């Protein structure tokens, strides 16, 4: 039986309809991809700022507690945590003990953000395992640079510690620890 338009009941899509769907999908993808990039870069920037705040907090905390602290960076597991030097419970001497307070607990970096390396002045750069930045109770922190990257390695943020002030400069490019960045305090 023929339909009113004269076709014999054929169903399906025409080539023109298929092309229109492909064009629409392409436009949606073209509009969504830049938004994904903006969100990814913003996530990297936010993580850099939070980590800089943690470094400043540990700097102040080591002075208030009158105890050495250190910040641990596990590049294999993409985790960060703080430790404080305490007397050993099982004998003489001291040992670093993981902090159990709020933001100082062991935290995993957000998905898509990775620790590329940690370079402390006077030591080899670490790209795997655990590296530490040490804080003294007298108001000092080791000069170091922490490089955070997006998972596609397209963007890098550098966090540079200032030894005497405990400040952290954030740069949205790769910084070499051996030389002072030109733009002062970063972004």
C-alpha positions as CSV (number, residue, x, y, z in Angstrom):
1,X,0.0,0.0,0.0
2,X,1.3,3.4,-0.9
3,X,1.5,6.3,1.6
4,X,-0.1,9.6,0.7
5,X,3.2,11.0,-0.5
6,X,3.6,8.2,-3.0
7,X,6.4,6.2,-1.3
8,X,5.9,2.5,-0.6
9,X,6.3,2.7,3.2
10,X,10.1,3.1,3.3
11,X,11.5,4.3,6.6
12,X,14.9,5.7,7.4
13,X,16.9,8.8,7.1
14,X,18.0,10.6,4.0
15,X,21.6,11.6,3.4
16,X,20.7,15.2,4.0
17,X,19.2,14.5,7.4
18,X,22.3,12.5,8.4
19,X,24.5,15.4,7.3
20,X,22.5,17.9,9.3
21,X,22.8,15.7,12.5
22,X,26.6,15.4,12.0
23,X,26.9,19.2,11.5
24,X,24.9,19.8,14.7
25,X,27.0,17.3,16.7
26,X,30.2,19.0,15.4
27,X,28.9,22.4,16.4
28,X,28.1,21.3,19.9
29,X,31.5,19.6,20.3
30,X,33.3,22.8,18.9
31,X,31.4,24.9,21.5
32,X,32.0,22.5,24.4
33,X,35.8,21.8,23.9
34,X,36.9,25.4,24.7
35,X,34.8,25.3,27.9
36,X,36.5,22.1,28.9
37,X,39.9,23.8,28.4
38,X,38.8,26.7,30.5
39,X,37.6,24.5,33.3
40,X,40.8,22.4,33.2
41,X,43.1,25.4,33.4
42,X,40.9,26.9,36.1
43,X,41.2,23.7,38.1
44,X,45.0,23.7,37.8
45,X,45.1,27.4,38.9
46,X,42.8,26.7,41.9
47,X,44.9,23.7,43.0
48,X,48.0,25.8,42.7
49,X,46.4,28.5,45.0
50,X,45.3,26.0,47.5
51,X,48.7,24.4,47.7
52,X,50.3,27.8,48.0
53,X,48.0,28.5,51.0
54,X,49.0,25.2,52.6
55,X,52.6,26.1,52.3
56,X,52.1,29.5,53.9
57,X,50.0,27.9,56.6
58,X,52.7,25.3,57.4
59,X,55.3,28.1,57.5
60,X,53.3,30.0,60.1
61,X,52.4,26.8,62.0
62,X,56.1,25.8,62.4
63,X,56.8,29.2,64.0
64,X,53.8,29.0,66.3
65,X,54.5,25.4,67.3
66,X,58.2,26.0,67.6
67,X,58.7,22.7,65.8
68,X,60.1,21.8,62.4
69,X,57.5,20.8,59.8
70,X,57.7,19.3,56.3
71,X,55.4,19.1,53.4
72,X,55.5,15.8,51.5
73,X,54.8,15.4,47.8
74,X,54.1,11.9,46.5
75,X,54.5,12.1,42.8
76,X,53.5,8.5,42.1
77,X,50.2,8.7,44.0
78,X,49.6,12.4,43.3
79,X,49.2,13.2,47.0
80,X,50.3,15.9,49.4
81,X,50.5,15.9,53.2
82,X,52.1,17.7,56.2
83,X,54.3,16.2,58.9
84,X,55.5,17.6,62.2
85,X,58.7,16.6,64.1
86,X,57.7,14.9,67.4
87,X,59.6,13.0,70.0
88,X,59.6,9.3,69.3
89,X,57.1,7.2,71.3
90,X,59.2,4.1,71.1
91,X,62.6,5.4,72.1
92,X,65.0,8.3,72.0
93,X,65.1,10.8,69.2
94,X,62.5,12.4,67.0
95,X,60.4,11.4,64.1
96,X,58.1,13.1,61.6
97,X,54.5,12.4,62.2
98,X,51.7,13.0,59.7
99,X,49.4,15.9,60.7
100,X,45.8,15.0,61.2
101,X,44.3,18.6,61.0
102,X,41.9,19.6,58.3
103,X,43.7,20.7,55.2
104,X,47.0,19.2,56.4
105,X,45.8,15.6,56.2
106,X,46.8,13.5,53.3
107,X,45.0,14.8,50.2
108,X,44.8,13.6,46.7
109,X,45.1,16.2,44.0
110,X,42.0,16.7,41.8
111,X,41.5,14.5,38.7
112,X,43.5,15.9,35.8
113,X,46.1,17.8,38.0
114,X,49.5,16.1,38.6
115,X,52.7,16.9,40.3
116,X,55.3,16.9,37.6
117,X,58.3,17.4,39.8
118,X,59.6,19.0,43.0
119,X,63.0,20.7,42.9
120,X,64.5,21.9,46.2
121,X,67.6,24.1,45.9
122,X,70.7,22.0,46.5
123,X,69.0,18.7,45.7
124,X,68.2,16.8,42.5
125,X,64.8,17.4,41.1
126,X,62.4,14.6,42.0
127,X,59.9,13.3,39.4
128,X,58.9,10.1,41.2
129,X,58.6,8.9,44.8
130,X,58.3,11.3,47.7
131,X,60.0,14.6,48.1
132,X,59.9,17.0,51.0
133,X,60.1,20.7,51.6
134,X,61.3,21.5,55.1
135,X,60.1,24.4,57.4
136,X,62.1,25.6,60.4
137,X,60.6,26.9,63.7
138,X,62.7,30.1,63.3
139,X,60.8,31.3,60.2
140,X,62.5,29.6,57.3
141,X,61.5,27.3,54.4
142,X,63.6,25.7,51.8
143,X,63.8,27.4,48.4
144,X,61.9,25.1,46.1
145,X,59.7,24.9,43.0
146,X,56.7,22.6,42.6
147,X,55.5,22.1,39.1
148,X,51.8,21.2,38.7
149,X,50.6,20.1,35.3
150,X,47.4,19.2,33.6
151,X,47.1,15.6,32.6
152,X,47.8,16.5,29.0
153,X,50.9,18.4,30.0
154,X,49.6,21.4,28.0
155,X,49.7,23.8,31.0
156,X,52.2,24.1,33.8
157,X,52.0,26.1,37.0
158,X,55.1,26.7,39.1
159,X,54.9,27.4,42.8
160,X,58.1,29.0,44.1
161,X,58.8,29.2,47.9
162,X,60.4,32.3,49.3
163,X,62.8,31.1,52.1
164,X,62.7,34.0,54.5
165,X,59.1,35.2,54.2
166,X,57.3,31.9,53.7
167,X,55.5,33.4,50.7
168,X,54.8,31.5,47.6
169,X,54.8,32.9,44.1
170,X,52.7,31.2,41.5
171,X,53.6,31.4,37.8
172,X,51.6,30.0,34.9
173,X,54.7,28.8,33.1
174,X,57.7,26.6,33.8
175,X,60.1,28.2,36.3
176,X,63.7,27.1,36.8
177,X,64.7,27.1,40.5
178,X,68.3,28.0,39.7
179,X,67.2,31.5,38.6
180,X,64.7,34.0,40.0
181,X,61.6,34.5,37.8
182,X,61.5,37.9,36.2
183,X,57.9,38.9,37.2
184,X,58.5,39.0,40.9
185,X,55.5,37.5,42.8
186,X,53.8,35.7,40.0
187,X,50.0,35.7,39.3
